[in-house]
């Protein structure tokens, strides 16, 4: 049986009361997640609390879990294309910022992500890699059907532009 403490129940009643008040107006909020590619298999995602990735009140919110999937999925595709093509990456980070509606119907309004790559490769090689990773990412392509999704690429600290 799942049980809830009295303190938790009181906290949730208070939270739901705030949601009811927000439903009477147009209230939006923001969420941010950072994903880093570490090696062949490992990637990390961090939301508001970098020490925990468990779904408790001290860890990331369900929405942080949800949008981190975009960065984690793209990291898989960056790695597969870079490894298969011999493209050298010194670092790969994806920062995702989202705007969402707190009021009903609750939904994502917009996601903007920035891919930060450090690499000795030429600009056109990295741009092509970014286009492939974005196009191959199930999460990115699915989210584009639900809200505005915009990607941006920085190579060695230089703004390369949008990823479509």
Order of alpha helices (4+ residues) and beta strands (2+ residues): alpha-beta-beta-alpha-beta-beta-alpha-alpha-beta-beta
